[in-house]
Amino acid sequence: KLHDISNTVAGACRSIADLSPRFLTVHASGGSKMIAAASSSLPKVEITAVTILTSLDQEALLAMGFKEKIEDLTLALAKNAVNSGAKAIVSSPQEVSFLRQHLGKAVTLITPGVRPVGAERDDQERVMTPKQAIEAGADFVVIGRPITKATDPKQAAEAITASLR
C-alpha cells in the first residue's frame, strides 16, 4: 500500500510497472495528487484506494481527530480517489452498500474484513461474512487469516466457497 508524496509514489509505480500488476493499492488519504501520480504512472493498472482500515472503528477515528461518521468519511475519501484516477476502492464490508449506491457499478469495490461464520475477528473491527459482503455489493472479498491460519487452508477455502452457494 503506497502512501507518500506524489513524486515518491510515481517513482515507486515506475519500479513496479515491470511486474504488470492488475491492481496497485494506495491509501486514499494520500490525496488527489498522489492518486493521480499513481494512475498516470501506471495507466493499465487498476489503482485501488484504501479508504479506512478495517481495524479502525468510530472511536479510533475520533481519537485521531476525525469527527465524521465512518460512512461519510469513507465516501469522501472514495469520491476523491475516483475523481483522481482510482478505478477500485477498498473499504470495510459495512460501507460497501453505501459506496455502491453513491459510486455506481463502474467502480470496483474490494473488501477486507471478511470473516466466515464462527471465525475469530482478530484485529478487524468492521466485519461481515463473505456472503453478506457480496450481497452488499462487493466485487472482491479479501479473506486472509481464516484461510492462512487454518489447520487445513484448502478445506477452509472450500468451506468458504461452499457458503456462497
Protein Blocks (a to p, Z undefined) as FASTA:
>chain_A
ZZddfklmmmmmmmmmmnopabdcddfknojmlmmmmmmmmmmbccdddfbdfkbcfklm
mmnopabdfklmmmmmmmmmmmnopabdcddfklmmmmmmmnojmbccddehiacehiaf
kjafbdcdfklmmmnopabdcdfklmmmpmblmlmmmmmmmmmZZ
